[in-house]
Amino acid sequence: MGPSVCFQKKTTLVFVMELQKKEFDAIVVGSGPGGATVARELSLKGKNILILERGDFNPVKGSFWQCAKGCLIPGRGLVVTNHAVGMIRGITTGGSSMYYCATAFEPPVEMLKKYGVDISREVIEVRDDVPVAQLSDELMSPASKPFMESALNLGYDCKKLNKFIYQHKCRPNCQLCSYGCPYDAKWNARFFVHEALENGARIINNAKVEKVIIENKKAVGVEYRHKKEKFSAYASKIIVAAGGIGSSIILRKSGFYDTGHDFFFDPLTIVLGKLKDVNSGNGIPMSSVVHFPEDGIVMTDLNVPYLFKIPFDLEVFALKKVFSHKNIVPIMVKIRDELGGRVTNSEWIWKKLTKDDKKKLDKGSAHARRILEHAGATEIYKWWYIAAHPGGTIKIGETLDENLKTKFENLYVCDCSVIPEELGLPPTWTILSLGKRLAKHLLRLDQVMDNEDKMTSGSNIETEAESLVA
């Protein structure tokens, strides 16, 4: 029986009440890439860690219905803005990394240095802990080949993307990446959660953290709900890693009223065309890219599982396209949007696309259409806007210092919400690197405190010895 099943079965009311009586070295709120990394790194050093995760820890089946439960329930995983832009996030152990495309874009090291955050060493260390490599030609999807060939013929700088994938475990012509890989081929944050549990960490699933407990301007614990009952847990360090939306709401309810404003959410659209003799229905998504960094536009190939495709076709009234799948070549167009908007306390997003945002999306869509037409595609159309990985709701340099610490002692944040500027790129590698850096900082603090305690203890012993001599 695997660690996830064991710990899931222990997550009963009795188990929760037992843990409530203990004080931990650190409580990590959320188990996505940021939270899982911090929990792993601290537990490897013998720290007593509690992970509180809002979602479940069910074994990954790679099914549409499990995916729908984890990220498509309106008001939970699926959030729709006031301008009808849908955004998906994963509410499960591992967070959105369970359903992401496993794309490893290198972090914005130089941008973060402007804010006193140097993750250059951690970026390298991540490569040692997770798979980072371009896909082999054999694993390139049918949709990626015409995209890449057509783009190169037109003079675009099209390259293969690095992926967080154990390629030897991959199944050719598989479409389960987006549903959650049941073969452990796609790396996700659960890998780090398992390591943390193996090193003594505890996890409580279906635990929704409501706020951080603050006493004398210090974070001492958290309040959370589990099976409709309210509990508290205590630790000397609190790390909030509940994502761009969740973390901002938790902090707001904890006394940070300026969080959840002026953020980015990487809007995108999908341009699709029909290409004969291309069985493009299955395969790994986002294996090649055309990047316009100055314009803030990214284009990649994509594979969209059939059950995902249907509702998006219906949304734009492409009724005749609903039943087409295997000959469809989708191209994703994602942009770096302007900061703006706000997150409400009920987890809704109020944010509109600016004129410049829409111009970027139109410009990228025109490039995608040109590539599809050159490849010989017909019946080209595009979907309505979607958004991905919101960030910048709790920025470094505003709410956080260079060590991701808030104005309250012992309280830190580590997820996409801390990124201080618009990114427009998949943030996973950046978050993993920030998680490693934060864990090092916390371990150094503990070491300093231990040394001070030893010095104080030694001083007390000397004083007692002197008094005895006297």
N, C-alpha and C positions, 0 to 999 in steps of 0.2 A: 504494500500500500504506500503510495507516494506521500510526501510531506503535505501537499495541498489537501488531500483527502483526510489525513490524520488531523490536521489543525482545523479543518472545516468541521469535522465531527465534534471536536472539543469546544467549538464556539457555541456553547449553550449558555443559558442564563447563569448556571452555576459557575461555569468557566469565567464569564464576564465578571461576576461578583467577586470571585477569587482574585482576579487581576486588579480589581478596583482597590484592594487592600495594599497593593505593592506600590513602591515608588521606583520608577525606572530611571535609567541614565538618560534616556531620550524617548520621546513619543514622536512618531512620524505619522503625519496625517496625509494619507494618500499613498498609493503604491505604483504610480506611474514612473517614468524614467528618473525623475528627480528624487522622489521619496524612496524608491527601491534602491537607488544608488547609495544614498546616505545610510539607509538601514543596513545594507550589505557591508559598506566600508566600516561602520562603527561596530557591527557585530563581529566582523573578522578580528577586531582588536579587543574582543571580550566584553564589550559594552552590553548592558541589559536593555534591549530595545522592544518597544511595543509599537506595532503598526496598526493604525485604525483605517479601515478601507470601507467606503460606502457600498461598494458592489460585492458580488459573490466571489467564490473561489472554485467554481465548478470546473471539472475537467473540460478541456477544449475539444469540441466535437467537429468544428469546421462546418457548422450548419448555418443556414440563413436564419433560422428561427432563434438560435442562441445569440447570433450577432444582433438580431433585431431587439432582443431583450436587453442586450448590453449597451446598444447605442442608438436605437431608433424609437424609443418610447418618448413621445412628445412631453416636454417639460422636465425630462430627466436626462436621457442621452441626446435627444434631438431638441435643439433650441431654434426657434424661428424669430428673426428680428422683426421690428416694427415695419420694415420694408420688405418683408416676405423672403428674406435670405436665410436659408436653412444652414445650420451648423451642427455637425455630429461630433460627439465626444464619447469615449468609452467609460462606462460606469461598471467597472469590474476590476479584479486584481490584475495589475499590469496597466490599467488605464487605457488610454487611446492607442498605446503601442500594440494592443491585441489586434487592432483592426487597421493599423496604418499600412503604408506601402513599403515600409522598411528601407526608406531612402536615406542614405548617409551623406548629407551635405556638410561640408567642413564648416566649423563654427566661425563666427565673425570675430576672430581674435583681436584684430586691431581696433575694431569699434569698441569692444569691451575694455580695452586698455585705457581708453579715454576716461573711463569711469573708475580707474584704479583696480580693475579686475583682470588679472593675467592668467589665462587658462591654457597657455601654450603647452605646458608640461602635461596637463591633464588630457588635452586632446590626443597626445601621443599614447598616454596610458590607456585610454579607452580602446585603442586598437589592440591592446594586449588582452583585453577582457571580453570583447565582442567581435564577431566576424565583420570585417569591413573590406569589401573587394567588389570589383566589377563582375557582372555575371559572365559566365562562359558563353560562347556562341550557342551552345546546345540549349541553354536555358533562356535565351532571348525569346520573347513571345512573338507569335505570328504578327501581331499588330505593330511591334517595335521595328520590324525589318523594313516594311514599306515607308514608315515614318522616317527612319534614319537614312535610308537610301535616297528618298526624295529630297530631304532636307540638305544632304550633302551635295546632291546634284544641282541644287539651287544656290549653293554657295554658303549655306548656313554652317556655323561652327557647331556641329552636332557631335556629342560625345556620349560614351557610356557613363552611367551613373554608378557610384559605389552603393552597395546594398548591405544591410545588416542581415545576411542570410548564410546559413550553413549549407553550402551548395551541394555537398555530398548527400544531404538528407532530402533534397528537393525531388519532387515528382514532376516529370515533364507533362506539359499540357494540363496542369492543375489550375483550378480557379479559386482555391480556398484561401489565398493570402488575405483577401478582404473579409472573409468570414472568421478568421482566426485559424492559424495553421495547426492542424492536429498532429503533424509529423515532427514538430519541434525544429523545423527547418528555418522558419523566420524567427530571428531573435526578437524577444519582447521583454518587458521589465519583469515578467514573472520569473525569468531565469535568476535575476538578482534577488527576488523575494525568496525563492527556494533556498538560495545560498544563505540568506539571512536567517531563515528558519532552522536550517541545518546547524547554524552556529549559535543557536539559543534564543533568537528573537521570537516574539509572540505576535500573532495577528488576530484581530477581531474583525470579522467581515460583517457586512450589513450594519455598519456603525457610521452614522452620519454625524460628524462633528459640527456642533452649532457655534461654539465660541471657545476662545482661550481664556483660562482663568488667570487674572492679573491681580497680584497682591503687592503693594508697595512698589509699583512700577516694575515688577518682575513677573514673568510668565512662570507659573508653577504647575499648570495642568490644563486639561481641556474638559469641556462638557460635551457629551454626545448622546445620541439616541440609538438604542438597539432594541428592536422588536417593540417599539412604541414606549419603552421605558427609558428614563433619563439616568445616565451614569456620569461619574467623573473619574478621571485617571490623572496621575501625578508623575512628574519627572523633572529633573534638573535642567533639561533642554527640550524645547518644543520646536519641531520643524514642520511647518505647514507646506504641503506639496499637493494640494487638491486641484491644481489646474488653474488656468487663467480666469475662469469664472468662479469656481468653488473657493479658491484661496482668498479672493478679494472679498467675498461675502463673509467668510469666517473672520477675517481681520476687521471688516467694518463692524460686525457685531461685537468685536472685542475692543473697540475704541478707536479704530482707524477710519475716520469718516471720509478721508480723501482717496480711498482706494476704489478701483473699478471705474475709473474715468480715463478718457483720452487714450485708448488702446488700439491695437491692430488686430485684424482677424483673417488676413490673407485670403481675400475673396478669389474665387476662380469660376471658370465655366468650362464646359466640355464641348468641343466641336467634333461632330461625327460625320463620317462619309461611308458609303457603301463601296466595297472593293471586291470585285469578283475573284474567285479562286484564292481567297485569303481566309483561312479558318481561324479568325481572330478572337473567338469567344473565350479561349482559355489562355492562361499564361501569367507570368509575374508582371505586375504593373510597374510603370515608371522605371524602365531599364535604360533609357537614353534621354538626353536633354538638349535643348537649345536655350541658352541663357543670355538675356540682355540686361546685364547688371545696371547699366546707366539708366535704362528705362524702367527697371524694376519689374521685368516680365520674364517668366519662365514657361517654356513649353516642354511637355514630355508626352511620350506614348502612354497609353492607359489600357487596362483591361477591365471591363465592367461586367460583373456577373449578371446573368439574365434577370434575376429577381430584383436586383438593384436598378437595372435599366428601365424597367417597366414604369415605375412611378415618375421618373424624370421625363420620360417620353410623354406621358399623359399630362404632365405639368405644362408642357409647351404645345399641347394639342397635336403632337406628332403621332396621330392615331395609326397611320399606315406603317410607322416605324416600329411600333410596339412588338411586333412578332418577328422582326429582323434582329439577328444577334451574331451569328457566326461569321458573317461577311462584313461586319461593321468595324471600322477602324476609328477609335476615339483618340482625340488629342486634348490633353488638359492644358489650359491656359491659366496660370496663376500670377497674381500681381502683388507688389508691395504697396499696400494701401496707406492712406494718410491716417494719422492718429485722430481719434474722435470717439464719440459715443459714451455710453455708460451702461453698467450692469445693475439691474434692479435687485432688491433684496429677495425677490422671488425667483431669481435666476433667469430672468429674461434679458435680452440684449436690445438696447435702443441705439442703433447705429445705422447711418445711411452711407451709401456709396457717393463720394463726391464726384463732381464733373471730371476731375483729373483721373479718379479711379476708373470711371466708366470709359474714358478715352483710352486708358491703358488696356482695359479688357477688350475694347473694340480693336485696338491695334494688334494685340496678340491674337485675337480671333481671325483677323485678316491674314496674318502670317500662317496660322494653322490651315485656313481654307486654301491658301496658295499651295501649301505642301500637299494637302489632300488632292487638289486638282492636278498637280504635277504627277502624282502617283497614279492618276487615272480614276480617282474616286468620283462617284455620282451621288445624287440625293443628299447633298451636304446640308446639315442643319446644326443648331447648337441648343444647349440647355439653358435654363435660367441659372442665375447666380447661386453659388454655394460658398460657404466659408469654412476655413479649417484653422485649427490650433490658435485660439485667441491668446494674445500675450500683451505685456506692457501694462497690466492693470495694477501692479505693485512694483514700480520701477526702482532699479538701482539708481542712486543719486537723488531720489526724491523720498520715497518711503523707506528705502533700505540703504545701508552703507555698503562699502566695498566687500564686506564679508557676509552680505545677505542678511544682516541683523536689522531688526526694527528698532524703534525708539525705546522699546521695553527690553530689559535684560533677559537673556535666555530664549528669546523668540526670534526665529529665523524663517525664511521662505525660500523654497527651491523648486521652481517649475517654470513654465513659459511666462508666467506673469512677471518675472523679475527683469526680463529683457527690456532695456531702456529705450530702444529705437525700433522702428519698423523693420521687420526682417524679410518677409516675403519668400522665405525658404523653409523647408522642413527643419524643426528645431531640435530633434532628438539628440544629435551628437553634442550640441551646445549644452543641453540640459544635463546630459550624462557627465560632461566635463565640469559643469558648475557643481554638480552633486559631489564629485570627487574632491573638488577644491574646498567645499564647505565641510565635508567630513574631516579633512586634514586640519582645518581651522579649529573645529570642535575638539579634536584629539589634542591639539596643542594647548588649548585652554585647559583641558583636564590635566595635562601634564604640569602646567604651571601651578594649578591649584594643588596638585599632589605635592609638588616641591615645596610650596608655601606651607602646607600642612606639616610636612616633615621638618621644616625649619622651625616652625612654631613648637612642634612636639619636642624637638631637640633642645630648644631654648627653655621649655618648661622643665625638662629633665635636669638641665644644668642648674636652673634656679632652685629646684628641689634639693639637688645634691649640695649646693652651696649652703642652703639653710640647714641641712643636716650636719654639715661640717661645723657651721657656726654654733 
